[in-house]
Amino acid sequence: MGRKTYEVGLKDGISNPYPQMRQYVFSHTLKESPDNNVELVSDNAVDVVKELKQQPGKNFWRMRR
């Protein structure tokens, strides 16, 4: 998800909104993830998404605001 979407939950104190899923926040402005279970992606977003799509399984969920 993007930073703006992620920050909606952060305002309510939710830093890990989907604990049952691996989570990635794509942002150029965040410097570190507020939660160890949420990976921050600042560079090479396209490469990260391509890599995720190559992994086994069918469930790839993307959030947009």
A tleap script that builds the chain and sets N, CA, C and O, in Angstrom:
source leaprc.protein.ff14SB
mol = sequence {
  NMET GLY ARG LYS THR TYR GLU VAL GLY LEU
  LYS ASP GLY ILE SER ASN PRO TYR PRO GLN
  MET ARG GLN TYR VAL PHE SER HIE THR LEU
  LYS GLU SER PRO ASP ASN ASN VAL GLU LEU
  VAL SER ASP ASN ALA VAL ASP VAL VAL LYS
  GLU LEU LYS GLN GLN PRO GLY LYS ASN PHE
  TRP ARG MET ARG CARG
}
set mol.1.N position { 0.847 -1.175 0.000 }
set mol.1.CA position { 0.000 0.000 0.000 }
set mol.1.C position { 0.886 1.231 0.000 }
set mol.1.O position { 2.078 1.145 0.297 }
set mol.2.N position { 0.325 2.338 -0.323 }
set mol.2.CA position { 1.078 3.582 -0.317 }
set mol.2.C position { 1.096 4.217 1.067 }
set mol.2.O position { 0.333 3.833 1.953 }
set mol.3.N position { 1.959 5.173 1.230 }
set mol.3.CA position { 2.123 5.844 2.518 }
set mol.3.C position { 0.835 6.485 3.003 }
set mol.3.O position { 0.490 6.354 4.177 }
set mol.4.N position { 0.119 7.172 2.129 }
set mol.4.CA position { -1.093 7.872 2.565 }
set mol.4.C position { -2.143 6.895 3.085 }
set mol.4.O position { -2.797 7.167 4.092 }
set mol.5.N position { -2.304 5.784 2.420 }
set mol.5.CA position { -3.246 4.761 2.892 }
set mol.5.C position { -2.785 4.207 4.228 }
set mol.5.O position { -3.591 4.042 5.144 }
set mol.6.N position { -1.501 3.921 4.347 }
set mol.6.CA position { -0.955 3.370 5.586 }
set mol.6.C position { -1.122 4.348 6.745 }
set mol.6.O position { -1.427 3.935 7.864 }
set mol.7.N position { -0.928 5.627 6.490 }
set mol.7.CA position { -1.013 6.629 7.554 }
set mol.7.C position { -2.422 6.792 8.113 }
set mol.7.O position { -2.581 7.274 9.234 }
set mol.8.N position { -3.449 6.402 7.356 }
set mol.8.CA position { -4.817 6.455 7.887 }
set mol.8.C position { -4.908 5.590 9.141 }
set mol.8.O position { -5.460 6.025 10.152 }
set mol.9.N position { -4.376 4.380 9.089 }
set mol.9.CA position { -4.371 3.493 10.251 }
set mol.9.C position { -3.422 3.957 11.337 }
set mol.9.O position { -3.721 3.833 12.525 }
set mol.10.N position { -2.277 4.492 10.933 }
set mol.10.CA position { -1.305 4.963 11.925 }
set mol.10.C position { -1.896 6.039 12.830 }
set mol.10.O position { -1.578 6.099 14.018 }
set mol.11.N position { -2.754 6.886 12.270 }
set mol.11.CA position { -3.385 7.942 13.069 }
set mol.11.C position { -4.212 7.368 14.207 }
set mol.11.O position { -4.401 8.012 15.239 }
set mol.12.N position { -4.709 6.138 14.006 }
set mol.12.CA position { -5.494 5.461 15.045 }
set mol.12.C position { -4.657 4.471 15.837 }
set mol.12.O position { -5.196 3.679 16.610 }
set mol.13.N position { -3.342 4.510 15.651 }
set mol.13.CA position { -2.448 3.637 16.406 }
set mol.13.C position { -2.310 2.240 15.826 }
set mol.13.O position { -1.825 1.339 16.509 }
set mol.14.N position { -2.724 2.041 14.587 }
set mol.14.CA position { -2.636 0.724 13.942 }
set mol.14.C position { -1.432 0.711 13.013 }
set mol.14.O position { -1.457 1.318 11.942 }
set mol.15.N position { -0.382 0.019 13.427 }
set mol.15.CA position { 0.832 -0.020 12.606 }
set mol.15.C position { 0.947 -1.317 11.813 }
set mol.15.O position { 1.781 -1.415 10.913 }
set mol.16.N position { 0.128 -2.308 12.131 }
set mol.16.CA position { 0.151 -3.599 11.446 }
set mol.16.C position { -1.295 -3.995 11.150 }
set mol.16.O position { -1.857 -4.846 11.839 }
set mol.17.N position { -1.909 -3.374 10.117 }
set mol.17.CA position { -3.342 -3.551 9.892 }
set mol.17.C position { -3.772 -4.946 9.447 }
set mol.17.O position { -4.930 -5.318 9.637 }
set mol.18.N position { -2.878 -5.714 8.868 }
set mol.18.CA position { -3.225 -7.036 8.358 }
set mol.18.C position { -2.191 -8.053 8.831 }
set mol.18.O position { -1.382 -8.519 8.029 }
set mol.19.N position { -2.200 -8.405 10.109 }
set mol.19.CA position { -1.144 -9.264 10.655 }
set mol.19.C position { -1.068 -10.648 10.009 }
set mol.19.O position { -0.043 -11.321 10.116 }
set mol.20.N position { -2.128 -11.075 9.348 }
set mol.20.CA position { -2.125 -12.381 8.698 }
set mol.20.C position { -1.456 -12.348 7.326 }
set mol.20.O position { -1.287 -13.393 6.697 }
set mol.21.N position { -1.072 -11.151 6.853 }
set mol.21.CA position { -0.460 -10.994 5.535 }
set mol.21.C position { 0.922 -10.370 5.634 }
set mol.21.O position { 1.224 -9.640 6.579 }
set mol.22.N position { 1.766 -10.671 4.635 }
set mol.22.CA position { 3.013 -9.909 4.498 }
set mol.22.C position { 2.616 -8.551 3.940 }
set mol.22.O position { 1.843 -8.469 2.986 }
set mol.23.N position { 3.139 -7.494 4.529 }
set mol.23.CA position { 2.730 -6.149 4.145 }
set mol.23.C position { 3.923 -5.326 3.689 }
set mol.23.O position { 5.022 -5.423 4.234 }
set mol.24.N position { 3.670 -4.517 2.675 }
set mol.24.CA position { 4.685 -3.630 2.120 }
set mol.24.C position { 4.075 -2.249 1.999 }
set mol.24.O position { 2.952 -2.094 1.521 }
set mol.25.N position { 4.818 -1.251 2.433 }
set mol.25.CA position { 4.402 0.134 2.257 }
set mol.25.C position { 5.394 0.766 1.293 }
set mol.25.O position { 6.604 0.749 1.518 }
set mol.26.N position { 4.854 1.326 0.210 }
set mol.26.CA position { 5.680 1.961 -0.814 }
set mol.26.C position { 5.683 3.462 -0.570 }
set mol.26.O position { 4.643 4.117 -0.638 }
set mol.27.N position { 6.872 4.000 -0.283 }
set mol.27.CA position { 6.968 5.419 0.031 }
set mol.27.C position { 8.383 5.927 -0.194 }
set mol.27.O position { 9.364 5.243 0.098 }
set mol.28.N position { 8.462 7.144 -0.721 }
set mol.28.CA position { 9.760 7.812 -0.840 }
set mol.28.C position { 10.004 8.723 0.354 }
set mol.28.O position { 11.130 9.167 0.575 }
set mol.29.N position { 8.954 9.006 1.129 }
set mol.29.CA position { 9.100 9.970 2.221 }
set mol.29.C position { 9.270 9.318 3.593 }
set mol.29.O position { 9.921 9.898 4.462 }
set mol.30.N position { 8.708 8.137 3.810 }
set mol.30.CA position { 8.936 7.455 5.083 }
set mol.30.C position { 10.381 6.984 5.137 }
set mol.30.O position { 10.908 6.479 4.145 }
set mol.31.N position { 11.010 7.141 6.264 }
set mol.31.CA position { 12.418 6.746 6.384 }
set mol.31.C position { 12.567 5.380 7.030 }
set mol.31.O position { 13.569 4.699 6.812 }
set mol.32.N position { 11.576 4.968 7.830 }
set mol.32.CA position { 11.612 3.640 8.441 }
set mol.32.C position { 10.189 3.193 8.733 }
set mol.32.O position { 9.288 4.012 8.917 }
set mol.33.N position { 10.004 1.890 8.771 }
set mol.33.CA position { 8.687 1.336 9.047 }
set mol.33.C position { 8.408 1.420 10.547 }
set mol.33.O position { 9.276 1.084 11.352 }
set mol.34.N position { 7.211 1.863 10.931 }
set mol.34.CA position { 6.871 1.919 12.348 }
set mol.34.C position { 6.621 0.536 12.953 }
set mol.34.O position { 6.446 0.425 14.167 }
set mol.35.N position { 6.601 -0.509 12.144 }
set mol.35.CA position { 6.328 -1.860 12.631 }
set mol.35.C position { 7.290 -2.830 11.964 }
set mol.35.O position { 7.497 -2.770 10.752 }
set mol.36.N position { 7.876 -3.719 12.747 }
set mol.36.CA position { 8.838 -4.685 12.202 }
set mol.36.C position { 8.215 -5.645 11.200 }
set mol.36.O position { 8.927 -6.227 10.382 }
set mol.37.N position { 6.894 -5.820 11.248 }
set mol.37.CA position { 6.212 -6.750 10.355 }
set mol.37.C position { 5.728 -6.101 9.059 }
set mol.37.O position { 5.099 -6.762 8.233 }
set mol.38.N position { 6.014 -4.829 8.878 }
set mol.38.CA position { 5.624 -4.106 7.672 }
set mol.38.C position { 6.903 -3.628 6.995 }
set mol.38.O position { 7.659 -2.833 7.553 }
set mol.39.N position { 7.129 -4.124 5.794 }
set mol.39.CA position { 8.360 -3.776 5.076 }
set mol.39.C position { 8.174 -2.485 4.293 }
set mol.39.O position { 7.203 -2.326 3.554 }
set mol.40.N position { 9.102 -1.583 4.462 }
set mol.40.CA position { 9.093 -0.317 3.751 }
set mol.40.C position { 9.880 -0.464 2.448 }
set mol.40.O position { 11.014 -0.942 2.449 }
set mol.41.N position { 9.268 -0.047 1.341 }
set mol.41.CA position { 9.918 -0.094 0.031 }
set mol.41.C position { 10.052 1.342 -0.461 }
set mol.41.O position { 9.052 2.008 -0.727 }
set mol.42.N position { 11.292 1.819 -0.580 }
set mol.42.CA position { 11.526 3.192 -1.015 }
set mol.42.C position { 12.072 3.273 -2.428 }
set mol.42.O position { 11.880 4.275 -3.117 }
set mol.43.N position { 12.742 2.236 -2.855 }
set mol.43.CA position { 13.370 2.226 -4.178 }
set mol.43.C position { 12.947 0.986 -4.948 }
set mol.43.O position { 12.575 -0.031 -4.362 }
set mol.44.N position { 13.007 1.084 -6.251 }
set mol.44.CA position { 12.768 -0.062 -7.133 }
set mol.44.C position { 11.419 -0.735 -6.892 }
set mol.44.O position { 11.338 -1.962 -6.834 }
set mol.45.N position { 10.371 0.054 -6.752 }
set mol.45.CA position { 9.039 -0.487 -6.480 }
set mol.45.C position { 8.600 -1.474 -7.556 }
set mol.45.O position { 8.021 -2.514 -7.239 }
set mol.46.N position { 8.864 -1.166 -8.805 }
set mol.46.CA position { 8.466 -2.056 -9.901 }
set mol.46.C position { 9.156 -3.405 -9.765 }
set mol.46.O position { 8.530 -4.449 -9.949 }
set mol.47.N position { 10.434 -3.384 -9.446 }
set mol.47.CA position { 11.176 -4.638 -9.276 }
set mol.47.C position { 10.626 -5.451 -8.106 }
set mol.47.O position { 10.524 -6.674 -8.195 }
set mol.48.N position { 10.276 -4.786 -7.026 }
set mol.48.CA position { 9.721 -5.486 -5.861 }
set mol.48.C position { 8.398 -6.146 -6.227 }
set mol.48.O position { 8.173 -7.305 -5.877 }
set mol.49.N position { 7.528 -5.437 -6.917 }
set mol.49.CA position { 6.235 -5.996 -7.310 }
set mol.49.C position { 6.429 -7.162 -8.271 }
set mol.49.O position { 5.752 -8.182 -8.139 }
set mol.50.N position { 7.334 -7.035 -9.230 }
set mol.50.CA position { 7.605 -8.135 -10.157 }
set mol.50.C position { 8.082 -9.373 -9.405 }
set mol.50.O position { 7.667 -10.492 -9.708 }
set mol.51.N position { 8.953 -9.163 -8.426 }
set mol.51.CA position { 9.468 -10.277 -7.627 }
set mol.51.C position { 8.344 -10.936 -6.823 }
set mol.51.O position { 8.272 -12.162 -6.745 }
set mol.52.N position { 7.481 -10.131 -6.233 }
set mol.52.CA position { 6.364 -10.681 -5.461 }
set mol.52.C position { 5.432 -11.503 -6.347 }
set mol.52.O position { 4.938 -12.550 -5.929 }
set mol.53.N position { 5.195 -11.035 -7.554 }
set mol.53.CA position { 4.301 -11.752 -8.470 }
set mol.53.C position { 4.889 -13.083 -8.922 }
set mol.53.O position { 4.144 -13.972 -9.335 }
set mol.54.N position { 6.194 -13.237 -8.853 }
set mol.54.CA position { 6.842 -14.484 -9.257 }
set mol.54.C position { 6.828 -15.540 -8.151 }
set mol.54.O position { 7.130 -16.706 -8.404 }
set mol.55.N position { 6.483 -15.141 -6.939 }
set mol.55.CA position { 6.468 -16.081 -5.827 }
set mol.55.C position { 5.251 -16.994 -5.924 }
set mol.55.O position { 4.237 -16.614 -6.510 }
set mol.56.N position { 5.343 -18.204 -5.349 }
set mol.56.CA position { 4.217 -19.142 -5.395 }
set mol.56.C position { 2.979 -18.571 -4.716 }
set mol.56.O position { 3.073 -17.736 -3.816 }
set mol.57.N position { 1.830 -19.033 -5.160 }
set mol.57.CA position { 0.570 -18.609 -4.578 }
set mol.57.C position { -0.184 -17.694 -5.516 }
set mol.57.O position { 0.379 -17.154 -6.469 }
set mol.58.N position { -1.448 -17.527 -5.238 }
set mol.58.CA position { -2.296 -16.722 -6.102 }
set mol.58.C position { -2.731 -15.426 -5.458 }
set mol.58.O position { -3.232 -14.534 -6.143 }
set mol.59.N position { -2.553 -15.305 -4.181 }
set mol.59.CA position { -3.107 -14.167 -3.456 }
set mol.59.C position { -2.140 -13.002 -3.400 }
set mol.59.O position { -1.188 -12.997 -2.619 }
set mol.60.N position { -2.399 -12.030 -4.233 }
set mol.60.CA position { -1.622 -10.797 -4.257 }
set mol.60.C position { -2.633 -9.679 -4.186 }
set mol.60.O position { -3.404 -9.468 -5.122 }
set mol.61.N position { -2.631 -8.964 -3.080 }
set mol.61.CA position { -3.642 -7.938 -2.854 }
set mol.61.C position { -2.983 -6.584 -2.830 }
set mol.61.O position { -1.991 -6.383 -2.129 }
set mol.62.N position { -3.514 -5.665 -3.577 }
set mol.62.CA position { -2.937 -4.338 -3.684 }
set mol.62.C position { -3.980 -3.324 -3.229 }
set mol.62.O position { -5.150 -3.413 -3.599 }
set mol.63.N position { -3.547 -2.371 -2.433 }
set mol.63.CA position { -4.448 -1.314 -1.967 }
set mol.63.C position { -4.082 -0.021 -2.655 }
set mol.63.O position { -2.905 0.322 -2.767 }
set mol.64.N position { -5.074 0.686 -3.108 }
set mol.64.CA position { -4.879 2.035 -3.657 }
set mol.64.C position { -5.876 2.942 -3.020 }
set mol.64.O position { -6.978 2.522 -2.668 }
set mol.65.N position { -5.508 4.161 -2.870 }
set mol.65.CA position { -6.412 5.131 -2.277 }
set mol.65.C position { -7.045 5.943 -3.343 }
set mol.65.O position { -7.850 6.827 -3.051 }
savepdb mol mol.pdb
quit
